[in-house]
Amino acid sequence: MRQISYLVPLLMMLLISCYKESYTNATIIKNCTGTYLKVLDKEYLVCGSISNGTFENGQAVLVSFKLTKECATSTAIPATCFMLYPNDGLVNIIDIKKL
């Protein structure tokens, strides 16, 4: 039984070390309502801002993201924007790279 207690943490460390982030092709969409990621035929509102702001509207990227139900930071529409933009959910970006 003692051998099993040593084996479990070893297996856990092995599984964690093998985890790799998966990246998806996406397109950046920016307008006055916020920043969106277009993945296939769905558009997701980005919670917060994209890392360094060097991404332009319509730019193709590789992105690793996580769907979320609520944004930790405010994604309020600016008072000067009178446009509604439908989306398919909210995402937090883990990592993003230019193509």
DOTISE-98735 format. One record per residue (C-alpha): x, y, z. Coordinates in steps of 0.1 Angstrom, whole numbers, padded with zeros to 4 digits, always signed. Example, Ala and Ser with C-alpha at 12.3 -4.5 7.8 and 13.67 -1.06 7.14 Angstrom:
+0123-0045+0078;+0137-0011+0071;
This chain:
+0000+0000+0000;+0029+0023+0007;+0041+0019-0029;+0008+0032-0042;+0010+0063-0021;+0043+0072-0038;+0030+0064-0073;+0000+0087-0072;+0019+0120-0068;+0044+0108-0095;+0016+0102-0120;+0000+0136-0112;+0033+0154-0119;+0037+0135-0151;+0002+0144-0163;+0006+0181-0154;+0040+0183-0172;+0026+0169-0204;-0002+0195-0206;+0002+0217-0237;-0018+0248-0246;-0038+0244-0278;-0039+0272-0303;-0067+0281-0327;-0067+0302-0359;-0088+0333-0353;-0093+0368-0367;-0093+0400-0346;-0124+0422-0350;-0123+0456-0334;-0150+0482-0333;-0164+0507-0308;-0181+0480-0287;-0149+0461-0280;-0125+0435-0294;-0137+0402-0307;-0122+0369-0318;-0138+0353-0349;-0133+0316-0347;-0149+0297-0376;-0184+0311-0378;-0186+0324-0342;-0175+0357-0327;-0165+0360-0290;-0161+0392-0270;-0126+0394-0254;-0127+0402-0217;-0102+0429-0210;-0078+0440-0236;-0054+0421-0259;-0019+0420-0244;+0001+0448-0261;-0025+0463-0285;-0004+0456-0315;-0031+0436-0332;-0051+0453-0359;-0087+0448-0371;-0090+0419-0395;-0056+0405-0385;-0052+0367-0385;-0038+0352-0352;-0031+0320-0334;-0048+0322-0300;-0052+0301-0269;-0083+0311-0250;-0108+0300-0224;-0146+0305-0226;-0160+0323-0195;-0195+0333-0183;-0184+0366-0167;-0155+0391-0173;-0133+0399-0143;-0128+0434-0158;-0154+0457-0172;-0162+0453-0209;-0187+0482-0209;-0195+0498-0242;-0181+0534-0243;-0207+0562-0241;-0198+0573-0276;-0207+0540-0292;-0243+0536-0302;-0239+0502-0318;-0249+0468-0306;-0227+0439-0317;-0240+0404-0311;-0216+0378-0299;-0214+0341-0291;-0200+0344-0256;-0171+0358-0236;-0134+0347-0237;-0103+0352-0217;-0071+0351-0238;-0044+0329-0224;-0018+0336-0252;-0020+0352-0287;+0005+0352-0316;+0006+0369-0349;+0004+0347-0380;
